[in-house]
């Protein structure tokens, strides 16, 4: 079966999933350049065809009028596309391909956002499509009268799950991994470090030092560039706890893979991956409330066994239900069902 997967971007953390999906079908990935969204492309793309959409217009809304040309050149049996209203041409081509070219179309992705006006429209689009593949079961529940499956979004293979031992020493080692952005609220970590002498922080991510160039950094905070593979594992080995004082996304999965508990802000909007943290009953506090923050730190310093218990709970659930292998199987099951309905 020939599948066209239309993504906003295809960064390095999607590479293993795309390779495994390419093992099961004739896969072409159509996406925009990673660099435009400050994401990192993989060092090498293997196991699938990749086409980069380079002629793009607009900023908040992005237009690529050559999209239909690329679809025609690939001639897929099925089109699977990220449902994102920031790309209006994609919506136009959905109607053209489905109703004038009789193409099977599947919407893909996190689907719903914070816009109360757009969410009903997205739900309407989901019911018009032949199928929907969504990040989490809670999203699928909102599309229960449509053809929908949750693939439990992940960036890790089951072989990458390593139950690192959580060694404590009376000083709490806290780790953040990700992009330095305003919505991450990383300045809250600086505030904690200035008033506590029993915590150390490592902030790991692209342009981390540039982000804090105008801020005095306490001795308890260390800034590191992006890390991958063994280098990233070393950061997790050092850590006792992953901290996310603002918006959280795939860091929940990264924490689970390395057997580390995570503490998440209750006052921020989050990506669907937060549902995994809720399912595993991780730590949720208001990072803007000094009393709540200090109470949690005191609790974990006095009861370090909680770190191991929470980390293992997150690890076990993720390894069972949130892997790239599971993602791939759900995608292939839907593609086969739609392309061969008599065999389903």
ABEGO torsion letter per residue (X at the ends): XBBBBBBABBBAAAAAAAAAAAAABBBBBBBBBAAAAGBBBBABBBGBBBBBBABBBEBABBBBAAAAAAAAAAGBABBBBBBBAABAAAAAAAAAAAAAAGBBBBBBEAGBBABAAAAAAAAAAAAABABBBBABAAAAAAAAABBBBBAGBBABBAAABBBBBBBBAGBBBBBBBEBBBAAAGAAAAAAAAAABAABBBBBBEBGAAAAAAABBBBAABBBBBBBBEAAAAAAAAABABBBBABBBBAAAAAAAAAGBBBBBBAABBBBAAAAAAAAAGBBBBBAABAAAAAAAAAAAAABAAAAAAAAAAAAAAAAAABBAAAAAAAAAAAAAAAABAAAX
